[in-house]
């Protein structure tokens, strides 16, 4: 399952150029805490592993 919003992605380039997209995504996708709680409340075993990488990449205009 990959449909969740990672709050730490606020610095993603898409949100930089399209700031309203972040707020739409927050409404559209569950954050990792909600996913975890919803699944565990249904007696499912949940193991979340979230990995991301930050780097500076030069972009040409």
BAMARVO-421164 format. One record per residue: residue number from 1; y, z, x of N, C-alpha, C in turn. Coordinates in Angstrom, 1 decimal. Each point is the difference from the previous one (the first is absolute). Layout:
BEGIN
     n     n.c2     n.c3     n.c1    ca.c2    ca.c3    ca.c1     c.c2     c.c3     c.c1
   NUM        Y        Z        X        Y        Z        X        Y        Z        X
...
% end
This chain:
BEGIN
     n     n.c2     n.c3     n.c1    ca.c2    ca.c3    ca.c1     c.c2     c.c3     c.c1
     1     -1.2      0.0      0.9      1.2      0.0     -0.9      1.2      0.0      0.9
     2      0.9     -0.9     -0.2      1.2     -0.1      0.8      1.3      0.0     -0.7
     3      0.0      0.3     -1.3      1.2     -0.1     -0.8      0.7      1.4     -0.1
     4      0.7      0.3      1.0      0.8      1.2      0.0      1.3     -0.2      0.8
     5      0.9      0.8     -0.2      1.3     -0.1      0.7      0.0      1.1      1.1
     6      0.3     -0.4      1.2      0.1      1.0      1.1      1.5      0.3      0.1
     7      0.4      1.2     -0.3      1.4      0.4      0.0      0.6     -0.2      1.4
     8     -0.8      0.1      1.0      0.5     -0.1      1.4      0.4     -1.5      0.3
     9     -0.2     -0.9     -0.9      0.3     -1.4      0.3      1.5     -0.3     -0.4
    10      0.8      1.0     -0.2      1.4     -0.3     -0.4      0.7     -0.9      1.0
    11     -0.5      0.0      1.2      0.7     -0.8      1.1     -0.6     -1.4      0.1
    12     -0.9     -0.4     -0.9     -0.6     -1.3      0.0      1.1     -1.0     -0.1
    13     -0.1     -1.2      0.7      1.0     -1.0      0.0      0.3     -0.5     -1.4
    14     -1.0     -0.1     -0.8      0.2     -0.5     -1.4      0.9      0.9     -0.8
    15     -0.1      1.3      0.2      0.8      0.9     -0.7      1.4      0.1      0.6
    16      0.1     -0.4      1.3      1.3     -0.1      0.6      0.9     -1.1     -0.6
    17     -0.7     -1.1     -0.2      0.8     -1.2     -0.6      0.0      0.0     -1.5
    18     -1.0      0.7     -0.6     -0.1      0.0     -1.5     -0.2      1.5     -0.4
    19      1.1      0.8      0.0     -0.1      1.4     -0.2     -0.5      0.4     -1.4
    20      0.2     -0.8     -1.0     -0.5      0.3     -1.3     -1.5     -0.2     -0.1
    21     -0.6     -0.7      0.9     -1.4     -0.2     -0.1     -0.7      1.3      0.3
    22      0.5      0.8      0.8     -0.6      1.3      0.3     -0.2      0.8     -1.3
    23      1.1      0.1     -0.8      0.0      0.8     -1.2     -1.0     -0.6     -1.0
    24      0.0     -1.3     -0.1     -1.0     -0.6     -0.9     -1.4      0.3      0.5
    25     -0.3      0.0      1.3     -1.3      0.3      0.5     -0.4      1.4     -0.3
    26      1.0      0.9      0.1     -0.3      1.4     -0.2     -0.4      0.2     -1.5
    27      0.6     -0.7     -0.9     -0.4      0.0     -1.4     -1.3     -0.6     -0.3
    28     -0.3     -1.1      0.8     -1.2     -0.8     -0.3     -1.3      0.6      0.6
    29      0.1      0.6      1.2     -1.2      0.4      0.7      0.0      1.5      0.2
    30     -1.2      0.6     -0.1     -0.1      1.4      0.2      0.1      0.3      1.5
    31      0.5      1.2      0.3      0.0      0.5      1.4     -1.3      0.6      0.3
    32     -0.3      0.3      1.3     -1.3      0.4      0.4     -0.4      1.4     -0.6
    33      1.0      0.8     -0.3     -0.3      1.3     -0.6     -0.5     -0.2     -1.4
    34      0.6     -0.8     -0.7     -0.4     -0.3     -1.4     -1.4     -0.6     -0.1
    35     -0.2     -1.0      0.9     -1.4     -0.6      0.1     -1.0      1.1      0.3
    36      0.2      0.8      1.0     -0.9      1.0      0.4     -0.3      1.0     -1.2
    37      1.1      0.5     -0.6     -0.2      0.9     -1.1     -0.7     -0.6     -1.3
    38      0.4     -1.2     -0.3     -0.6     -0.6     -1.2     -1.5     -0.3      0.2
    39     -0.4     -0.4      1.2     -1.4     -0.3      0.3     -0.8      1.3      0.1
    40      0.5      1.0      0.7     -0.7      1.3      0.1     -0.1      0.7     -1.3
    41      1.0     -0.1     -0.9     -0.1      0.6     -1.3     -1.1     -0.6     -0.8
    42     -0.5     -1.2      0.4     -1.1     -0.6     -0.8     -1.3      0.2      0.8
    43      0.0      1.0      0.8     -1.3      0.4      0.8     -0.4     -1.1      0.9
    44      0.9     -0.8      0.6     -0.4     -1.0      1.0      0.3      0.6      1.3
    45     -0.8     -0.4      1.0      0.3      0.4      1.4      1.0     -1.0      0.6
    46      1.1      0.6      0.5      1.1     -0.9      0.5      0.2      0.3      1.5
    47      0.1     -1.0      0.7      0.4      0.1      1.4      1.0     -1.1      0.3
    48      1.3      0.5      0.2      1.0     -1.0      0.3      0.3      0.0      1.5
    49      0.1     -1.2      0.5      0.3     -0.2      1.4      1.2     -1.1      0.0
    50      1.1      0.5      0.4      1.2     -0.9      0.0      0.5     -0.2      1.4
    51      0.0     -1.2      0.4      0.4     -0.3      1.4      1.1     -1.1      0.0
    52      1.1      0.3      0.7      1.0     -1.0      0.1      0.6      0.0      1.4
    53      0.7     -1.1      0.3      0.5     -0.2      1.3      1.5     -0.3     -0.1
    54      0.8      0.6      0.8      1.5     -0.3      0.0      0.3     -0.7      1.3
    55      0.8     -1.1     -0.1      0.4     -0.7      1.2      1.3     -0.7     -0.3
    56      0.7     -0.3      1.1      1.2     -0.8     -0.2     -0.3     -1.4      0.4
    57      0.4     -0.9     -0.9     -0.3     -1.4      0.1      1.4     -0.7     -0.2
    58      0.4     -0.8      1.0      1.2     -0.8     -0.2     -0.2     -1.1     -1.0
    59      0.9     -0.2     -0.9     -0.1     -1.0     -1.0      1.2     -1.0      0.2
    60     -0.3     -1.2      0.0      1.1     -1.0      0.2      0.6     -0.3     -1.4
    61      1.3     -0.1     -0.1      0.6     -0.3     -1.3      0.0     -1.5     -0.3
% end
